[in-house]
Amino acid sequence: MQINSPNGEAADVKEKRLIVGAVRQSMMARANDLGNAYCAVFEADPNGTDIDFFYLKNLDDRPLRIYKIRMSTGTADIDVDIKLGVTGDPTSGTTITPANMNAGSGNKADVTCEYRDDDLALTGGTVVDTLYIDKDFIGEQEFDYPAEIILPKNTALVFNNVGTDPTADINCEVFFYFADNIQ
C-alpha cells in the first residue's frame, strides 16, 4: 500500500511510520471556534447548610461538558458539593444567561441555569466532588476537570453548600461547552 502526499507523490515513510504535519486543538477551543463555549457567572449567599444554590440543566441534544469551575469567598471558608442526577424543578431561582465565550457568535446555551440565595429545593443526586474554598486564598480557586463533568440532554447538577458557615458570599464561574461524543 502506498500513501500519497497532498501533491500526489509518495509520502515520506521511515521506519514503517508515516510522518505527518498536524494541528492539535482541544475540544474546548474547537467548541469555542464554533460558538458553543459558555461561562455562567454569579454570586450567591446560600443562607444555610444543605442548600442547593446553583442549578444547571442541559436542554441541548449534545452533551454539556463542564471543564472548569472558579470560586472565591472573602467572608468564610466553605465546602460545596457538586451533585449530579438531581430531580425536581428549582424553586424561586434567578435566571442566569451564560455568556458565549466567542464574541463573534450569537449562539445561546440551551440550558436552564439558575442560582438562589436560599434553597432551590431539589432532591436526590450523587456527589461527584466537594470543593473546599479557603477565604484566605488570594484570588479565585480554580478546579479543572480534564475528564469533564458531562450532562447529557435533560440531566442536571446542583451546587450544594455543606460548609460550616452558611452565610458566605460565593463568587462563581462555571465554564462549559457543547460537543458530541467522539466515536
Backbone as a ProteinNet text record, in pm:
[ID]
protein_1_A
[PRIMARY]
MQINSPNGEAADVKEKRLIVGAVRQSMMARANDLGNAYCAVFEADPNGTDIDFFYLKNLDDRPLRIYKIRMSTGTADIDVDIKLGVTGDPTSGTTITPANMNAGSGNKADVTCEYRDDDLALTGGTVVDTLYIDKDFIGEQEFDYPAEIILPKNTALVFNNVGTDPTADINCEVFFYFADNIQ
[TERTIARY]
84.7	0	89	49.9	125.4	33.7	87.1	14.2	77.7	-5.4	45.5	35	129.3	126.1	21.9	-9.2	-109.6	-75.2	53.7	89.7	96.4	51.5	40.8	162.9	272	392.2	382.2	463.3	465.6	503.5	429.3	456	586.7	648.8	774.9	746.5	782	759.1	895.1	925.2	1051.4	1020.7	1095.1	1080.4	935.7	866.8	727.2	635	670	587.6	564.4	445.7	412.6	445.4	515.2	548.5	440.5	376.2	261.6	279.5	248	236.9	91.6	64.5	-74	-91.9	-215.3	-250.9	-328.8	-291.8	-362.1	-448.2	-575.8	-666.6	-753.7	-767	-850.6	-996.9	-1077	-1220.7	-1283.6	-1233.7	-1288.8	-1264.2	-1141.9	-1109.3	-1189.2	-1204.9	-1283.9	-1429.3	-1486.4	-1624.1	-1637.1	-1535.4	-1539.8	-1532.5	-1449.2	-1444.6	-1583.1	-1660.3	-1794.5	-1902.1	-1861.8	-1957.4	-2037.1	-1978.4	-2050.9	-1985.5	-1909.4	-1846.8	-1902.9	-1928.9	-2002.5	-1944.4	-1981.9	-1947	-2068.8	-2107.7	-2215.2	-2148.3	-2177.1	-2116	-2225.2	-2200.4	-2299.4	-2234.4	-2307.1	-2268.6	-2389.2	-2367.8	-2478.3	-2439.8	-2539.7	-2524.7	-2624.2	-2581.8	-2676.1	-2763.1	-2722	-2804.2	-2838.4	-2752.8	-2778.2	-2693.4	-2693.6	-2623.3	-2722.3	-2670.4	-2750.2	-2846.4	-2792.2	-2869.3	-2821.9	-2914.1	-2884.3	-2892	-2776.4	-2776.4	-2748.4	-2710.1	-2686.9	-2740.9	-2807.2	-2870.5	-2836.2	-2796.1	-2766.3	-2823.3	-2912.8	-2973.4	-2948.9	-2903.7	-2878.7	-3008.2	-3046.4	-3163.4	-3122.7	-2992.8	-2938.3	-2926.5	-2934.1	-2915.7	-2772.1	-2676.8	-2536.6	-2504.9	-2407	-2366.1	-2309.3	-2344.3	-2286.7	-2165.2	-2051	-1924.9	-1864.4	-1863.9	-1801.7	-1654.4	-1568.4	-1425.3	-1353	-1419.7	-1352.7	-1457.1	-1426.6	-1508.3	-1413.6	-1451.2	-1375.5	-1467.5	-1414.4	-1492	-1402.5	-1466	-1396.4	-1498	-1447.9	-1528.2	-1434.9	-1481.2	-1398.9	-1448	-1558.8	-1621.5	-1599.5	-1591.9	-1577.5	-1533.4	-1469.8	-1437.4	-1567.8	-1575.1	-1697	-1661.7	-1755.8	-1748.5	-1870.3	-1847.9	-1956.4	-1954.1	-2064.4	-2078.8	-2133.4	-2079.6	-2137.7	-2215.5	-2345.9	-2432.5	-2487.3	-2476.3	-2533.9	-2661.5	-2753.4	-2872.7	-2981.1	-2983.6	-3088.7	-3222.2	-3330.6	-3464	-3543.7	-3650.2	-3736.3	-3705	-3784	-3763.8	-3717.1	-3622.4	-3573.3	-3685.9	-3678.2	-3777.7	-3726.1	-3796.8	-3770.7	-3627.3	-3567.2	-3430.9	-3426	-3307.8	-3280.9	-3211.2	-3265.1	-3210.2	-3074	-2982.8	-2850.7	-2848.3	-2807	-2785.5	-2635.5	-2587.6	-2443.8	-2391.6	-2275.8	-2212.9	-2141.8	-2159.4	-2086.6	-1941.9	-1847.6	-1705.1	-1646.2	-1726	-1683.3	-1759.6	-1689.8	-1754.3	-1821.6	-1781.5	-1840.2	-1959.8	-1999.9	-2110.2	-2235.5	-2348	-2476.1	-2545.6	-2476	-2536.8	-2569.3	-2676	-2717.8	-2713.1	-2673.5	-2670.1	-2812.7	-2844.2	-2976.6	-2976.4	-2993.6	-2986.4	-3091.1	-3118.3	-3183.1	-3073.5	-3047.6	-2936.7	-2988.4	-2983.4	-3037.8	-2952.7	-2959.2	-2899.2	-3001.7	-2976.9	-3066	-2987.9	-3020.4	-2958.9	-3028.4	-3102.1	-3170.3	-3178.3	-3254.5	-3256.3	-3341	-3282.9	-3357.2	-3446	-3431.5	-3520.6	-3529	-3413	-3408.6	-3379.6	-3405.2	-3388.8	-3295	-3242.8	-3159.7	-3023.8	-2968.4	-2838.5	-2725.4	-2615.1	-2494.7	-2381.4	-2312.8	-2198.9	-2082.8	-2031.3	-1917.1	-1790	-1803.6	-1686.5	-1729.9	-1636	-1656.4	-1545.6	-1584.9	-1490	-1469.8	-1345.7	-1312.3	-1259.3	-1331.6	-1295.5	-1241.9	-1118	-1049.5	-1064	-1124	-1146.5	-1015.5	-906.3	-777.6	-698.1	-748.2	-681.9	-695.3	-586.5	-589.4	-632.9	-743.3	-795.7	-897.9	-925.3	-1023.5	-953.5	-1018.7	-967.5	-1025.6	-939.2	-977.1	-975.8	-1083.2	-1097.5	-1113.4	-1013.7	-1015	-1063.8	-1135.7	-1189	-1143.8	-1021.1	-971.4	-1061.4	-1128.4	-1221.7	-1361.8	-1380.6	-1503.7	-1616.1	-1707	-1833.6	-1933.9	-1995.2	-2079.5	-2226.5	-2307.1	-2452.6	-2517.4	-2566	-2644.4	-2773.9	-2844	-2969.5	-3064.3	-3128.1	-3229.2	-3174.2	-3043.2	-2986.6	-2936	-2926.3	-2893	-2793	-2733.4	-2648.9	-2684.4	-2643.3	-2655.3	-2524.7	-2503.4	-2400.8	-2475.4	-2429.5	-2494.6	-2396.1	-2434	-2348.2	-2353.4	-2241.3	-2234.2	-2134.3	-2083.8	-1979.1	-2025.4	-1928.6	-1956.9	-2017.9	-1993.9	-2051.6	-2153.1	-2281.4	-2383.8	-2407.6	-2339.3	-2367.7	-2258	-2174.3	-2064	-2113.2	-2068.1	-2092.4	-1998.6	-2054.8	-1976.4	-1979.2	-1861.6	-1847.9	-1809.1	-1874.8	-1854.2	-1860.7	-1776.9	-1784.3	-1779.2	-1870.5	-1874.8	-1853.1	-1745.4	-1709.4	-1752.2	-1824.1	-1871.6	-1885.4	-1901.6	-1923.6	-2009.4	-2058.5	-2135.2	-2055.4	-2046.3	-1980.5	-2027.3	-2044.5	-2083.2	-1971.9	-2008.6	-1910.5	-1825.3	-1698.9	-1609.2	-1630.7	-1658.2	-1683.2	-1557.2
-117.4	0	123.5	222.3	346.8	461	548.5	668.8	786	866.4	981.4	1109.2	1198.9	1331	1416.7	1536.5	1621.1	1656.9	1655.6	1689.5	1566.6	1449.1	1329.2	1240.6	1281.3	1199.5	1102.1	999.2	903.5	976.2	949.4	1013.5	962.4	1044.7	1009.8	912.9	788.2	686.2	633.3	648.3	599.6	504.6	400.6	303.1	258.4	242.3	198.2	291.6	419	521.1	633.9	686.5	798.4	927.7	1015.8	1145.7	1244.2	1305.9	1391.9	1526.2	1632.5	1763.5	1782.1	1811	1819	1936	1976	2080	2013.3	2041.9	1986.8	2097.5	2068.3	2166.3	2095.7	2156.4	2095.6	2101.2	2013.9	2014.5	2146.2	2204	2331.1	2442.6	2447.6	2551.3	2532.7	2408.4	2382	2422.8	2388.6	2428.1	2580.2	2649.4	2795.9	2851.9	2791.4	2833.7	2825.9	2725.4	2704.8	2784	2861.9	2942.2	2862.4	2753.3	2664.5	2652.3	2754.2	2754.7	2871.3	2846.5	2943.7	2952.7	3060.3	3077.5	3133	3064.7	3112.3	3180.5	3309.2	3388.4	3430.4	3410.6	3450.3	3465.8	3532.8	3543	3502.5	3411.5	3362.8	3368.1	3377.8	3372.5	3269.3	3142.2	3033.4	3043	3117.1	3137.1	3009.4	2911.7	2790.6	2674.9	2567.3	2447.3	2354.8	2265.8	2176.5	2256.7	2359.1	2449.5	2432.9	2398	2394.1	2536.8	2595.6	2736.9	2760.4	2656.9	2671.2	2547.8	2570.5	2463.3	2481.7	2372.3	2375	2248.5	2267	2154.7	2170.7	2063.2	2062.9	2033.8	2123.2	2103.3	2075.4	2082.1	2061.9	1913	1875.8	1736.1	1688.6	1782.2	1746.8	1744.1	1663.1	1664.8	1802	1846.9	1967.5	1920.9	1984.8	1940.4	2052.8	2035.2	2133.3	2097.9	2196.3	2169	2252.2	2354.3	2437	2507.5	2519.3	2596	2684.6	2810.7	2903.4	2951.6	2955.1	3005.4	3086.4	3181.4	3255.8	3301.9	3327.1	3385.4	3467.3	3580.2	3663	3662.2	3593.8	3604.3	3482.5	3363.3	3242.9	3125.7	3027.6	2903.6	2830.3	2768.1	2696	2563	2470.3	2342.7	2335.7	2302.9	2295.1	2158.1	2084.7	1957.3	1982	1910.4	1907.2	1776.8	1787.7	1670.3	1655.9	1534.1	1502.2	1421.2	1433.1	1349.9	1396.1	1525.8	1577.4	1578.1	1577.8	1580.5	1697.4	1729.4	1839.9	1965	2067.5	2197.6	2296.2	2384.9	2480.7	2572.1	2607.8	2693.3	2836.5	2928.5	3073.5	3113.1	3050	3085	3208.1	3267.5	3379.3	3323.6	3353.7	3300.2	3361.1	3274.4	3316	3287.1	3384.4	3362.2	3346.9	3223.6	3204.5	3286.4	3347.9	3429.2	3338.7	3368.6	3296.6	3344.5	3251.7	3284.5	3330	3327.5	3372.3	3500.7	3612.7	3743	3754.8	3673.6	3678.2	3586.4	3518.1	3422.7	3476.7	3451.4	3487.5	3368.1	3253.5	3134	3154.5	3091.4	3091.6	2948.6	2931.8	2799.1	2751.7	2631.1	2573.1	2499.7	2578.3	2526.7	2596.1	2536.4	2606.3	2628.1	2754.1	2788.3	2890.8	2855.9	2943.3	2938.4	3047.8	3049	3108.9	3090.2	3146.9	3167.2	3273.1	3298.1	3219	3120.7	3030.3	2896.1	2801.5	2666.7	2657.7	2602.3	2575.8	2452.1	2380	2269.6	2157.1	2105.2	1989.7	1864.8	1749.9	1626.7	1530.2	1437.1	1330	1377.4	1300.9	1333.3	1258.8	1251.5	1185.7	1286.2	1293.9	1385.9	1330.3	1412.9	1371.3	1446.4	1555.9	1630.4	1723.9	1752.6	1854.8	1957.3	2083.3	2192.1	2261.9	2274	2341.6	2480.2	2582.7	2720.5	2787.8	2834.5	2897.1	3048.6	3111.4	3256.7	3334.6	3275	3344.5	3328.6	3248.7	3231.2	3361	3409.9	3534.4	3500.9	3560.1	3534.5	3422.5	3372.6	3265	3130	3032.1	2896.4	2832.2	2760.5	2705.3	2553.6	2492.9	2348.3	2303.1	2227.8	2178.4	2034.4	2002.3	1867.6	1814.9	1758.3	1708	1601.5	1521.5	1421.6	1481	1603.6	1680.3	1623	1709.4	1669.3	1678.9	1568	1563.6	1550.4	1639.3	1634.5	1602.6	1479.4	1450.3	1532.6	1533	1608.5	1570.7	1673.7	1661.9	1611.7	1622.7	1592.7	1722.2	1721.3	1844.6	1819	1927.6	1924.5	2041.4	2031.9	2143.6	2160.2	2282.5	2309.4	2320.1	2245	2239.9	2286.6	2389.9	2441.9	2348.7	2284.8	2196.7	2248.3	2370.7	2427	2463.4	2501.1	2533.3	2671.4	2762.7	2896.8	2914.4	2910.9	2917.7	3057.3	3157.8	3294.2	3347.9	3261.9	3305.6	3348.1	3464.7	3504.9	3424.3	3365	3279.4	3339.4	3375	3420.1	3299.4	3282.7	3159	3181.6	3106.7	3096.2	2948.9	2907.7	2769.5	2773.6	2711.5	2710.7	2577.8	2585.4	2463.2	2483.7	2373.4	2377.6	2258.9	2264.5	2154.2	2089.9	1957.9	1884.8	1740.3	1684	1543.3	1454.4	1335.3	1236	1195.8	1167.8	1118.8	967.9	922.7	779.2	709.7
0	0	0	-79.4	-84.3	-42.9	40.1	81.9	10.7	-54.3	-127.9	-45	-68.2	-5.3	-77.4	-25.3	-91	-235.8	-272.5	-410.6	-501.4	-449.6	-531.9	-532.8	-469	-463.1	-345.8	-350.7	-240.5	-111.4	-4.8	124	182.1	265.2	329.9	445.1	425.8	528.6	572.5	701	756	870.7	879.1	986.4	1002.6	890.4	887.7	965.8	966.7	1030.8	931.6	930.7	844.1	916.5	850.6	908	863.9	960.6	932.2	1003.1	934.2	997.6	1037.5	1164.8	1211.8	1308.4	1324.4	1420.7	1532.8	1656	1771.4	1831.4	1854.8	1912.5	2015.3	2133.3	2236.7	2193.7	2254.2	2224.4	2268.1	2380.8	2428.3	2326.3	2273.7	2175.8	2047	2003.9	1883.6	1904.1	2020.1	2050.4	2050.5	2102.3	2104.3	1962.1	1875.9	1735.5	1671.9	1712.4	1657.2	1732.2	1834	1910.1	2010.8	2062.2	2154.1	2290.8	2333.9	2466.1	2546.9	2676.8	2758.6	2898.9	2968.1	3108.4	3182.8	3291.1	3378.9	3497.9	3517	3623.7	3720.9	3850.8	3950.2	4086.9	4175.9	4316.3	4398.8	4494.2	4576.5	4723.7	4808.8	4953.6	5004.2	5016	5040.4	5166.2	5269	5389.9	5464.5	5463.4	5540.6	5491.6	5568.3	5524.4	5454.2	5371.2	5286.4	5198.7	5135.7	5050	4905.4	4815.2	4671.9	4619.8	4584.9	4546.2	4398.1	4322.3	4178.4	4107.8	3992.9	3916.8	3770.1	3704.9	3562.2	3499.4	3401.2	3330.5	3181.1	3117.7	2974.1	2898.6	2807.4	2721.5	2576.9	2549.7	2415.4	2384.8	2257.6	2217.7	2238.5	2234	2254.6	2403.7	2445	2585.5	2625.2	2744.7	2803.9	2883.8	2861.8	2920.9	3004.6	3136.3	3226.5	3238.7	3210.2	3217.6	3322.7	3376.8	3477.2	3562.7	3692.5	3786	3864.9	3881.2	3966.1	4077	4199.9	4312.9	4404.5	4472.5	4576.9	4679.5	4797.4	4904.3	4991.6	5035.4	5122.9	5265.6	5290.3	5421.6	5510.4	5455.6	5537.1	5450.3	5512.5	5442.1	5411.5	5294.9	5257.3	5192.2	5198.1	5127.5	5037.2	4911.9	4814.6	4749.4	4761.6	4691.7	4552.2	4453.6	4319.5	4311	4283.7	4276	4134.7	4081.3	3951	3970.1	3874.9	3874.8	3969.9	3999.6	4087.3	4012.8	4089.7	4030.1	4084.9	4014.5	4053.4	3974	3997.2	3934.4	4039.9	4004.9	4103.7	4153.4	4281.6	4345	4353.8	4289.4	4301.1	4269.3	4170.1	4132.4	4044	4037.1	3947	3823.2	3706.4	3582	3552.1	3510.9	3462.8	3313.4	3233.7	3090.6	3069.5	3047	3029.2	2910	2929.9	2825.9	2726.1	2596.8	2492.4	2497.2	2495.9	2505.3	2371.2	2264.9	2133	2100.8	2103.8	2083.8	1947.2	1851.1	1718.2	1699.3	1804.3	1792.1	1859	1797.1	1856.2	1919.9	1929.1	1986.5	2133.8	2177	2317.6	2368.6	2493.6	2555.1	2579.8	2534.1	2554.3	2688.7	2795.7	2932.4	3018.9	3132.5	3242.2	3344.3	3376.8	3465.8	3566	3694.4	3798.1	3924.2	4000.7	4134	4229.7	4359	4459.6	4588.7	4662	4791.9	4901.4	4864.9	4956.1	4883.8	4934.6	4878.9	4752	4646.5	4523.2	4536.6	4646.3	4685.6	4583.6	4545.2	4455.9	4537.5	4480.8	4557.2	4486.3	4566.1	4512.1	4466.4	4377.4	4321.9	4390.2	4321.4	4369.3	4373.3	4485.8	4498.9	4416.7	4324.1	4242.2	4279.5	4355.3	4400.6	4512.3	4601.8	4704.2	4688	4671.8	4653.5	4787.7	4830.1	4955	4921.2	4963.5	4930.3	5055.7	5049.3	5162.1	5151	5251.5	5247.7	5243.9	5291.6	5294.1	5165.3	5072.7	4943.8	4865	4811.1	4733.4	4591	4547.3	4413.5	4415.5	4297.7	4283.6	4286	4347	4339.9	4215.2	4144.8	4015.2	4021.7	3971.4	3971.6	3827	3778.2	3640.5	3637.2	3532.1	3512.9	3377.1	3369.5	3241.6	3180.1	3261.5	3209.6	3194.9	3238.1	3226.9	3313.2	3351.6	3411.4	3298.2	3261.6	3141.7	3180.4	3122.8	3140.6	3006.5	2987.6	2867.5	2869.9	2758.5	2748.3	2862.9	2919.3	3025.7	3158.7	3181.2	3312.4	3374.4	3508.1	3578.9	3690.2	3736.5	3855	3943.8	4070.5	4163.2	4238.1	4287.2	4386.5	4519.1	4617.5	4747.5	4854	4931.6	5037.3	5157.4	5188.1	5303.6	5406.5	5385.8	5470.2	5609.3	5690.1	5829.1	5846.2	5753.6	5763.5	5651.5	5683.8	5580.4	5523.5	5575.2	5528.3	5437.5	5384.6	5299.6	5162.2	5115.3	4976.6	4887.6	4783.2	4694.2	4553.9	4503.4	4365.1	4282	4167.7	4092.8	3942.1	3870.7	3725	3688.3	3601.6	3554.2	3402.7	3356.2	3214.7	3153.3	3042	2977.6	2827.7	2757.5	2612.9	2572.5	2449.7	2393.2	2281.1	2282.8	2174.5	2178.6	2061.6	2051.6	2102.5	2144.4	2186.1	2066.1	2092.2	1987.4	1976.6	1857.3	1835.9	1791
[MASK]
+++++++++++++++++++++++++++++++++++++++++++++++++++++++++++++++++++++++++++++++++++++++++++++++++++++++++++++++++++++++++++++++++++++++++++++++++++++++++++++++++++++++++++++++++++++++

